[in-house]
């Protein structure tokens, strides 16, 4: 190669690397400003956002405090938030893993795996439970605030005697209790404790070192405080026990751990492409209505009309979102320590920056 050609090639490489670096810095600067403004406008004590592209973190930032009184700053690598219903997405991958290992059939009747659950007017399948189509009810009254320590099996007592809300597959009705049943099904199908199964088969392989069960009475220096807003004032939320409903909303995690997890939906390391397809295929009701929900994950479109997989989470002291863009190979995780935060505007603005 001639000397002039070599010099041109070097110039081209340096120019493009510099341009990419400048674009990245500009995007990150915009994201920082938007997130900080959102935190301030919503009076959120603490927030953590991480973004990855092609499996590598390109922006990760903590905002505000995990503990207002002690002025403990949020660290996206270590501060653990309640991820609430994003726990369903974590559990969905456990279902897929069991399918790959031929230990679970998504279209099997629940009673094959949980025979002691009281029989209902209609049978329903694992897939229907995972897609909120089984007719199992959601929370009643103040059940959302239960602070009673129970195992996942004991937790079935809360709703096991309730009638189905409808004939399975005829309607879509969101139900965290349906995922309580799925955690027991996982436990029985794998012949292992549900929490041990999640740790060994999901968290450890994906290097999610900061994703753990939210044990309310266990000391944890990395766990954020959990806040609510009352008459415009930020206060500590009431104590709740989420262990019995871990599969549907009981895990703690960091935004960086969730980004690691989200990449499993882009490039599979622990489950097969075929089992992933089962999770991200939208289910339909018997009249053909698309629920826009697979098994533990929502399916929608971006402004560009590309696919977006996502799940939100809402709990006591928690408003969260996990967003996965398989075509762009981007994952965004947003965690806050305040209840009832509307994140749609923030998501839209982050998509404008990172999803082009």
N, C-alpha and C positions, 0 to 999 in steps of 0.2 A: 504494500500500500504506500502511495506517495506521501511525502511529508505534509503537503498541503491538505490532503484528504484526512490524514490523522489529526491535524490541528482543527479542521472543520468538525470532525466527529467529536473531539473533546469539547469544543465550544458548544456544540449542540447538546451534549449530555449535561454540561455544567449549567447551561441556560435553562434547560427543562427542569433540572433538579431545583434550581433557584426559584423558578416560576412556581413549581409545585409547593415549595416551602412557603413562599409568599402567600399563595392561595390558602394553604392550610392555616397559616397564622391569621389571615384575614377572617376565615370561617370561625376559627376558635375565638377570636376577639369579639365577633358578632354574637356568637353563642354565649359567651361570658356576660355580655351586656344584657341580652334578652333574658337570660336566666336570673341575673341579679335583679332586674326590674320586676320580673314575675314574683320572685321571692318577697320583695318589698311590698308590691301591690297586694299580694295575698296574705301578707303578715305571717309567712311560714317561718317557724323557728329554724328548721334545718332542711337542707335538700342536697341530694347527690345525683349527678348525671354523668353517665359514661356512654361513649360512642365508639364503636369499633368498625373498621372497614377491612375486608379481606382477612379477618381473623386477628387484626392488630388494633389495639386501642389508639385512636387518633385524637381523642379529647376526653378528659375525665376531670371532674371538678367538684369539690365540696363547697357548699354555700351555707352560711349561717352556723347555727349551733345544734349539736345533738343534746345539749343540756344548757338551758338558758341561764340558770342560776350560777353554774360553775364555769360558764363561758367555754365549754368544750367544743372546739371546732369540728365540723364534719370532714371526715377523710373518706373519699370514695373507695379507697382500698380496704379500709378496716371498719368504718362505722356501719353497724348492723341495724337495718330498719325492718319493721314488719312489712313483708311483701304482700300480705293479705292474699287475694285470690290469684295472684301469679303462682301461688303454691299449686293450683290446679294444673298449670302448664308443666311444672316440675314433675308432678305425679303422672301426667299423661305420657311422659317419656319412659317412666317406669312400666306403664302398661305396654308400651311399644316394645320394650326390652323383653318382657315376659312373652309377648307374641313371637318375637324372634327366637326365643328359647323353647318355643312350643309348649309353654306352661300355661298359656291363657288364650282363650278364643274370644274375640271381641263380640261375636254374635251368639255366644252362649248365654243361657238364662242365668241371672244372678245366683240362683239357688244352687248351681253347680259348685260355686265357690263359697257362698255364705248360706248354707242350708238351714241355719237356725233363725234366720230373719223371718218374721211372721209373714205368712202367705197373704197376698193381696188378691183383689178381684181379677187382675190381669198379671201375667208374667211380663218381665222386662229384661232387656239384655245389658251387658256391660257397655256396649256402644251407645245405647240409649241413655244410660246413666251419664256417660262421659259427654254426651251432647245435650243434656238437659231436656231430654224428651221422654223420660221414664214416668213422669207424674209425681215424683217425690217432692214433697213440699220444701220450702225455704224456711227461714227463721219466722217464728211467731212472737209477737209482743217483744219482750225484753231478752229473748234467748240470745240475741247478738252480744249481750253483756254478761253472759254466764261466767261466773268466776269459781266454778266447781272443778276440782281436779278429777279427771276421768281418763281412762284408757280409751283407745279408739273403739274397742268393742263395747265398753260401758257407755260410750257416747251415743250408741245406736238407740239406747233407751229413751233418749229425748224425743225421737220422732217415729220409732218403730211401730207404734200402734195407730199412727195416723193413716187415714185412707189415701189412696192415690187421688191426685187432683183431677186427673183425666185419663182416658185410655192412652197407653203409651204410643208415641209417635204422632198423635193427633195435634199436639200443641208443643210449643217451646216455652218452658218456664224455668228460669234460672234457679238452681238449687245447690247450695253448698253441702247440704246433707246427702245428696246423691254421691258426692265425693267422699264423705265419711264411709259409705258403703264400699266404694272402690278401694279405699285403703285397707279395709278388712279383706276384700277379695284378693288384693296384692299379697297381703300377709299369708292368706291360706294357700294361694296358688304357688307362691315361692317357698312356703314352709319356713319362712324367716320372719322375724319381727319387721314390721313395716319400716320403722325408722332406720334399722340396721340395713335393710335392703336399699333404701334411698341413699344412705351414706356410701355403702360399698359399691353400688352399681351405677349411681348417678353422680354424686358429689365428688367422690375421690377420683374417678376416671377423668372428670372434666376439670379437676383442680379447683373446685369450688370450696376452698378451704375455710371460708367465712360464712358458709350457709349451714344453719343449725336450726333445731327445733326451738321455738319460742317458749322456754320454760320460765314461767312467771316468777317462781320463788328461787330461782338460781342466780347467784351473783354473776354479772357479766359486764365487764368494764367497757366493752365495745358497743353494747346495745344502747341505742338512743333512748331518751325519754319520749313519751308519747303524749301529744298535746291535742286539745280540742279548743274550739272557739265558742265562747258564750257571750252574747251581747257585745261582740267586738273585742272581747278580752281573751287572751291566750292563757289557757289553764292546763294543768296536768289532767289527762283523761283518767277515767276510773280503771281500777285493776280488772283484767279479764284473764281467763285461762283458755288458751287456744289449742292446747295439746290434743284434745280429743277430736278436733276438726283440722288437724295438721294438713291433710291432703287437700283440703279445700281452702285453707287460709291460716295456717299455723307456723310458717317458717320465717326465720330472720335471714336476711342476706345483705350483701353490699351491691352497689350498682356495677362494680367491676366483675363480681361473681356472676351476676345475671347476664352480662355481656358474654362471658365465657359460655354460659348455658345457651344463650340465644343462637350462638354460632353452630350449635348442633342441628338447627333447623336449616342451615345453609350448607355445611359440609359435615356429614355424619361421621362420628367417631365411635359411638357406642350403640347406635341402632341402625337398622338397614334402611335403604331408600324406600323399600316397599312398606315397612311399618310406619315410616314418617308420612307417607302418602295417606295412610289410614287416619292419621291425626289431623292433617290439613285439608282433607276433602270435606267441604261443607255438607252437612246433613240436611235432609228435607223432611217435612211433615207428610202425613199420608195424602194430603191434598196437593202436594208438590211444591209447597212454599219453602224457599231456601232460607235456612236459619242463619246463614253466614257464620256458622260455628261448627267446627269439626269435633275433635275430642280434646277438650282443655285448651282450645285456641280459637280466636276469632279470625276470620278471613275477610279482607276488604281490599280496596284499591286506593292508591295514592292519586294525587292530582295528575301524575303522568300516566295513570291507568296501569301501573305496575302493581304486583301483588304485595300486600302488607299482611303479615301475621302479627297478632297482638293479643295482649290480655291486660286488663286494668285490675286494680286492687283497691279496696276500701275497707278500712278497719278502724278500731279505736287508735287514734294517733298514727294513721297511715293513709296516704293517698299515693298510689303507685301506678306505673305503666311500663310494660315491656313491649317493644316494637321491633319487628324483624322484617327486613327487606331483602328477600332472597336474590332478586335480580341484581340489585345494587351491591349485595354482599355487605350490608350495613345492619348493625344492631344498635338500638338506643334503649337505655334503661334509665328511668326517672323514679327516684324514691324521695318521699317527704315524710316528716314526722308529725303531720297535722291531718286531722280528719276533714273530709268533705272539701278537698281542694279540686277545683275544676281545671284539668290540665289540657283541655282541647286546644286552647289558643297557643300555649307553649309548644305542644306537639306540632301544630301547623307551622309555627315559626322555625322550629328546629328542622322540620322537613324541608322548608324553603332553603335552609342553609346547606344541609348535608345530602338531601335527596334531589339531585338535579336531573 
